[in-house]
Amino acid sequence: MSALLPNIRHQHPADLEAYFDRIGEKKFRLKQVQEWLWQKHAHSFDAMSNLSKELRNKLAADFSLPALAVNTTQYSSDGTVKSRFKTFDGHFIEGVLIPTDERKTACVSSQIGCSLSCKFCATGYMDRKRNLTYDEIIDQVVLINQQSEQVFEKKLTNIVFMGMGEPLMNYGNVMKAIERITSEDGLFMSPRRITVSTAGVAKQIKMLGDDEVRFKLALSLHAPNDEKRNQIMPINETNNIKVLVEALNYFYKKTGNEITLEYILFKNLNDSPKDAEELTKLFRQIPADLINIIEYNSIDAFKFTKPDEEDVQNFMNILAANKVNARLRRSRGKDIDAACGQLANKDKA
């Protein structure tokens, strides 16, 4: 029954203030409840200890407070922590805590499943069940931050929207989540420490520019031309590279924010010297700061493998000779299926 009640975290403050007035409570109750919801991150009305038992019972009768719960947690030998979270309606999503000496990064999901069907991504083989709500996205960040404090005694420093789903196809909830995460009465994290990664939804990339967002943007490129990108990313058929170049330039003109290109190397697909030269030309058309060259993490459904180390180095050398700012990013959490492209709610045996 509680799931059918209005979610208290989705109520406008003015409506909640009117509610408290209607039941004869003082105006300051709104501030108390908002603090419990967004600063103390209470996941039940019973936890709101400075409210009377009577008021807590009244809130529980009139509102629901659905929240994510940690279902399972796995620890990698390299320090990465992967969690499977359960939603109030019985779905599962995954989030990852990626620690380094300098940073503690949360990799969060934006959808339950994904509709884009990228061939190299385990999530792409799952059906998209629904979008995550903004409070579910925030719950991920809060729970991963708690893990960081418990395991490493450090708070999160960064957030990347690189988990399950396409963030720009859940635009409203992702934007509301980031607004709350960066607000003074939320987690108060700098937007410069947040990166939203997209498979390339040109219309929404331009919308980010129009909204003058302050966070960073990453494009999952993974191929230097349309022919090869079409093979592995069906979205390219409606959002081709030329259209994406235009959208990224528009985004940069409007915001001046940092743009990163993500490029996974696949053996005999996009790892040749010719591919590196094409990537160089493409890089010069986009106001990108960096290309992350990413090691491919195998999944059962995809036929490609990662290139030989010599080919990887040759590829990097060509980019360096062309003065392309590129960084080879080694994957973390592969032993628990927590690395890039591996999130699929799969139990590790």
C-alpha positions in Angstrom: 0.0 0.0 0.0 2.8 2.4 0.9 4.2 2.4 -2.7 0.9 3.9 -3.9 1.1 6.8 -1.5 2.8 10.0 -2.8 6.6 9.9 -2.5 7.5 12.5 0.1 10.8 13.3 -1.7 8.8 14.2 -4.9 6.7 16.8 -3.1 7.3 20.5 -3.8 8.3 22.3 -0.5 5.3 24.7 -0.9 2.9 21.6 -1.0 4.6 20.1 2.1 4.4 23.4 3.9 0.6 23.5 3.1 0.3 19.9 4.3 1.9 20.8 7.7 -0.4 23.8 8.1 -3.4 21.7 7.2 -2.6 19.1 10.0 -1.9 21.8 12.5 1.9 21.6 12.6 4.3 24.6 12.8 6.1 25.9 9.7 9.5 24.8 11.0 8.5 21.1 10.5 9.1 21.6 6.8 12.8 22.5 7.4 13.2 19.6 9.8 11.8 17.0 7.4 13.8 18.5 4.4 17.0 18.1 6.5 16.1 14.5 7.3 15.4 13.8 3.6 18.3 15.6 1.9 21.1 16.2 4.4 20.7 13.3 6.9 19.4 11.0 4.2 16.8 9.3 6.3 15.3 6.2 4.6 12.4 5.9 7.0 10.1 8.2 8.9 11.0 6.4 12.2 14.6 7.7 11.7 13.3 11.3 12.0 14.0 11.3 15.8 13.3 15.0 16.5 9.7 14.6 15.3 7.0 13.4 17.6 5.9 9.7 17.3 2.5 11.0 16.4 3.8 13.1 13.5 6.0 10.3 12.2 3.0 8.0 12.2 1.0 10.6 10.4 3.7 11.1 7.7 3.9 7.3 7.2 0.1 7.2 6.8 0.1 10.0 4.2 3.4 9.5 2.3 5.8 6.8 1.1 9.6 7.0 1.4 10.9 4.5 -1.1 14.7 4.2 -1.0 17.4 2.1 -2.5 18.9 -0.7 -0.4 22.2 -2.4 -0.8 21.5 -6.0 -2.0 25.0 -7.4 -2.4 28.5 -5.9 -2.2 31.7 -7.3 -3.9 35.3 -6.2 -3.2 37.9 -6.4 -5.9 41.6 -7.2 -5.3 42.4 -3.7 -6.6 40.2 -2.0 -4.0 37.1 -1.4 -6.3 33.8 -2.0 -4.6 30.7 -3.0 -6.6 27.2 -2.8 -5.1 24.0 -4.2 -6.4 21.1 -2.0 -5.2 17.5 -3.1 -4.9 14.7 -0.6 -5.8 11.4 -0.3 -3.9 9.7 -2.2 -6.7 12.1 -5.1 -6.9 14.5 -4.1 -9.7 18.3 -4.2 -9.4 20.9 -1.7 -10.5 24.7 -1.6 -9.9 27.0 1.2 -8.8 30.8 1.1 -8.3 33.2 2.8 -5.9 36.6 3.4 -7.7 39.4 4.4 -5.3 42.8 5.8 -6.1 45.2 7.6 -3.8 43.9 11.0 -5.0 40.3 10.3 -5.6 37.3 8.3 -4.5 34.9 8.1 -7.4 31.3 6.9 -7.5 30.2 5.4 -10.9 26.4 5.5 -10.8 23.6 4.2 -13.0 20.7 6.3 -14.5 18.4 3.6 -15.8 17.3 0.1 -15.0 18.7 -1.6 -18.1 19.3 0.3 -21.3 17.6 0.7 -24.7 20.7 1.6 -26.8 22.0 -2.0 -27.3 25.7 -1.1 -27.7 27.3 -4.4 -28.7 30.3 -4.3 -26.3 28.3 -3.3 -23.1 26.7 -6.0 -20.9 23.9 -3.5 -19.9 23.0 -3.1 -23.6 21.8 -6.7 -23.7 19.3 -6.0 -20.9 15.8 -4.6 -21.5 15.3 -1.1 -20.2 12.7 -1.5 -17.4 12.4 2.1 -16.4 14.3 5.3 -15.7 15.7 5.8 -12.2 14.1 8.7 -10.3 16.3 11.5 -9.1 16.0 10.4 -5.5 17.1 6.9 -6.5 20.2 8.4 -8.2 20.9 10.4 -5.1 20.5 7.3 -2.9 23.3 5.6 -5.0 25.7 8.5 -4.3 24.8 8.5 -0.6 25.3 4.8 -0.2 28.5 4.7 -2.1 29.8 7.7 -0.1 29.0 5.7 3.1 31.0 2.8 1.7 33.9 5.2 0.9 33.9 6.5 4.5 33.7 3.0 6.0 36.3 1.3 3.8 38.7 4.2 3.1 37.8 6.8 5.7 37.4 9.3 2.9 34.4 11.0 1.4 33.6 10.8 -2.3 35.6 13.3 -4.4 34.0 12.6 -7.8 30.9 11.2 -9.5 30.7 9.8 -13.0 27.4 8.9 -14.7 28.9 5.9 -16.4 26.9 3.0 -14.9 23.9 1.3 -16.3 21.7 3.2 -18.8 22.0 6.4 -21.0 21.9 9.5 -18.7 20.7 11.8 -21.4 17.6 9.6 -22.1 16.7 10.2 -18.4 17.4 13.9 -18.7 15.0 15.4 -16.2 15.9 13.0 -13.3 19.7 13.2 -13.9 19.5 17.0 -14.0 17.4 17.1 -10.8 19.8 14.7 -9.1 22.8 16.7 -10.0 21.1 19.9 -8.8 20.4 18.4 -5.4 23.9 16.8 -5.2 25.5 20.1 -5.8 23.2 22.3 -3.7 24.1 23.7 -0.3 21.2 21.8 1.3 22.2 18.6 -0.5 25.6 17.0 -0.7 27.2 20.3 -1.8 29.6 18.7 -4.2 31.2 20.9 -6.9 29.7 20.3 -10.4 33.2 20.4 -11.7 33.7 17.0 -10.0 30.8 15.4 -11.9 31.0 13.9 -15.3 28.0 12.8 -17.4 28.9 10.2 -20.1 26.7 9.8 -23.1 26.6 7.3 -26.1 25.7 10.4 -28.1 22.3 11.9 -28.0 22.9 15.1 -30.0 19.6 16.8 -29.2 20.2 16.4 -25.5 23.8 17.4 -25.7 22.6 20.7 -27.2 20.0 20.9 -24.4 22.8 20.7 -21.8 24.4 23.7 -23.5 21.1 25.6 -23.5 20.7 24.8 -19.8 24.3 26.1 -19.2 25.2 23.1 -17.0 28.5 23.3 -15.1 29.5 19.6 -15.0 31.8 17.8 -17.4 30.7 15.8 -20.4 32.2 12.6 -21.8 31.3 11.1 -25.2 31.5 7.3 -25.7 33.0 7.5 -29.2 34.7 4.1 -29.7 35.2 4.4 -33.4 36.8 7.0 -35.7 34.1 6.8 -38.5 30.4 6.1 -39.0 30.9 2.7 -40.7 32.7 1.2 -37.8 30.6 3.0 -35.1 27.4 1.7 -36.7 28.6 -1.8 -36.2 29.0 -1.5 -32.4 26.6 1.4 -31.5 23.2 1.4 -33.2 22.5 4.9 -31.9 25.1 6.2 -34.4 22.5 5.5 -37.2 20.4 8.4 -35.9 23.2 10.4 -34.2 26.1 10.1 -36.5 29.6 11.5 -35.9 29.1 14.7 -38.0 25.9 15.5 -35.9 27.7 14.8 -32.7 30.7 17.0 -33.6 28.2 19.9 -34.2 26.4 19.2 -30.9 29.7 19.0 -28.9 30.9 22.3 -30.4 27.5 23.9 -29.5 27.8 22.5 -25.9 31.3 23.9 -25.6 30.4 27.3 -27.0 27.5 27.6 -24.5 29.3 26.3 -21.4 33.1 26.2 -21.9 33.0 22.9 -19.9 35.5 20.1 -20.2 34.8 17.4 -22.8 36.4 14.0 -22.9 36.2 11.4 -25.6 36.1 7.7 -24.5 37.5 5.2 -27.0 37.6 1.5 -26.2 40.2 -0.4 -28.3 38.9 -3.6 -30.0 41.3 -6.0 -31.8 41.0 -5.7 -35.6 38.1 -3.3 -35.4 39.3 0.2 -34.4 43.0 -0.3 -33.3 44.9 0.1 -36.6 47.4 2.9 -37.4 44.8 4.2 -39.9 42.2 4.3 -37.1 44.6 6.3 -35.0 45.1 8.8 -37.8 41.3 9.2 -38.3 40.8 9.6 -34.6 43.4 12.4 -34.7 41.5 14.3 -37.4 38.3 13.9 -35.5 39.8 15.1 -32.3 40.9 18.3 -34.0 37.2 19.0 -34.9 36.0 18.8 -31.3 37.0 21.1 -28.4 37.9 18.0 -26.3 40.5 18.2 -23.6 41.4 14.5 -23.6 40.8 11.1 -25.2 40.6 8.2 -22.7 41.9 5.1 -24.5 40.2 2.3 -22.6 41.1 -1.3 -22.2 38.3 -3.6 -23.4 36.7 -5.8 -20.8 35.2 -8.9 -22.4 31.6 -9.9 -22.0 30.1 -13.2 -23.1 27.8 -11.8 -25.9 30.4 -9.8 -27.8 32.8 -11.5 -30.3 35.7 -9.0 -30.1 38.7 -9.1 -27.8 41.3 -6.6 -26.7 44.3 -5.8 -28.9 47.8 -7.1 -28.2 49.9 -4.8 -26.0 52.2 -3.9 -28.9 49.2 -2.7 -31.0 47.9 -0.7 -28.1 51.3 1.0 -27.7 51.6 1.7 -31.4 48.1 3.3 -31.3 49.1 5.5 -28.4 52.4 6.4 -30.1 50.6 7.7 -33.2 48.3 9.8 -31.1 51.3 11.2 -29.2 53.2 12.0 -32.4 50.2 13.9 -33.6 50.1 15.8 -30.3 46.8 14.4 -29.3 46.2 14.5 -25.5 45.4 10.9 -24.9 45.6 8.7 -21.7 45.6 4.9 -21.5 43.1 4.0 -18.8 43.5 0.6 -17.3 40.3 -1.0 -16.1 39.5 -1.5 -12.4 37.4 -4.2 -10.8 37.5 -6.7 -13.6 37.6 -9.6 -11.2 34.1 -8.7 -9.9 32.6 -7.6 -13.3 32.8 -4.0 -12.2 34.8 -2.6 -15.0 33.7 -0.5 -17.9 30.9 -2.2 -19.9 30.5 -5.1 -17.5 27.6 -4.0 -15.3 24.7 -6.4 -15.8 23.4 -7.4 -12.3 25.3 -10.7 -12.6 26.4 -12.6 -9.5 30.1 -13.5 -9.4 30.5 -17.2 -8.7 
